[in-house]
Amino acid sequence: MRAYGRRGWAALAAGVLAAATACSASGAPQPSPVAATVSVTPTPTTAPGVSLSEAANAFSEYILTDDLLRAAGDRRLAREITRDGRTDLANAEYASTRDRPARYAWGAPSFLVPRLRPDEPLWFTVVVPRDGRTAVLTFAKGTDWRLSSLSLLMPGEKLPEVKRDAAGYAETVGLDDKSVQISPRYVAPLHATIAERGPAGIAANLVAPGIYTTETAATIADNRTDAKTDGFRYDSIFTPADFPVYALRTVDGGALVQYSLLRTTSMTNVVFVNPFLPIPPDGRWALARDSYSHDTKIYETQQYVAALPPAAAATVIGYDGAITRANGT
């Protein structure tokens, strides 16, 4: 019988569960590839902080700049067109390929631009084909527009239809909104809990099983057992990242939420039956040596998209992530 993960999130998840139980059960925008119809609400009179055309221009400028930087292998400037968790992921993409990252082919974008006040943090989301898969990108504005989040929809998944007003602007969901089963603020902590503890965790009824939730917990449990057999101690923990959470209202009354997790996987040589610790192939670029005898730590940044029905478990539908650094002795 598997023992799932650590107990560090139990108290937090209990509080989140209580809160959830209290809840109620591209220029002119192009047609969305994720819905055949559009639900509209009356257009507010307040001018949006970011317009549809500004979002389209910002996205076009990004993909042109990004492709030029990838062709040139310019890691420094590639970091400067990103922010939040995307900066470390961009750095890893360049560093792990010796500054020869992949170049992408983009399709026609569809824009989800929230009607935000000019004094609010400004952001918008783009849904766009990229090399045969659907990418969900979110850009945030400080002094300029930068890529903050990017996930790829998993095979067979579709985005739920996002609610828009008559002018085409999307409706946001507050981080503490209680009209959905889980307030957007708590999606990342609950995801972290179930990824560590699996179906035995307190989040089991709030986050649907899947490859990045219960299956991850099962893999961690198996790795822990295998490591012990080889004389090692293994653990892998998840932490909600201190990056922005983006949430849009869907037409069914639920939410589409984008968030980030940080994963730390550690391995320690306990009995030294084996002289060297195993190193994941995709993490070798981040380590200074080819082998380590005592311990290693592998750090990942992960970005997700989850669909939150108004009164059902959250489902992870999109992911992108990578090892961003590592160390050992």
Number of C-alpha atoms within 10 A of each C-alpha: 4 15 16 24 24 14 11 13 21 16 11 14 21 15 12 22 20 10 16 20 15 13 17 12 12 19 17 14 18 12 14 19 16 15 13 8 9 16 15 17 15 9 13 12 6 10 11 16 17 19 18 21 15 16 24 21 13 19 25 15 12 18 14 10 15 19 17 14 19 19 14 12 18 16 20 12 13 20 18 12 19 23 21 17 25 23 21 19 26 21 18 25 21 20 17 18 12 12 18 17 21 11 13 12 10 15 15 13 25 22 28 25 29 27 26 21 13 12 7 8 12 19 23 28 26 20 24 21 18 16 12 10 14 24 23 26 19 23 23 21 16 10 6 9 21 23 25 22 30 28 22 23 22 17 10 6 13 15 20 19 22 25 24 25 17 13 14 22 25 24 23 21 23 17 16 13 14 19 20 24 25 32 22 25 20 20 26 21 21 27 29 24 34 31 31 30 28 28 21 17 21 21 26 20 15 23 25 19 20 15 15 19 24 25 17 20 28 21 17 25 23 14 16 21 16 14 20 15 10 15 17 23 19 20 18 22 20 25 18 20 19 12 15 16 18 23 25 26 25 24 17 14 15 26 33 24 25 28 26 28 21 20 20 17 16 18 21 22 22 15 12 14 10 13 13 15 21 15 16 9 7 10 19 17 18 17 17 11 11 9 16 19 15 16 19 21 18 22 20 20 24 25 23 24 26 25 23 29 22 21 18 17 19 26 20 25 22 24 21 19 22 19 24 24 20 19 16 18 11
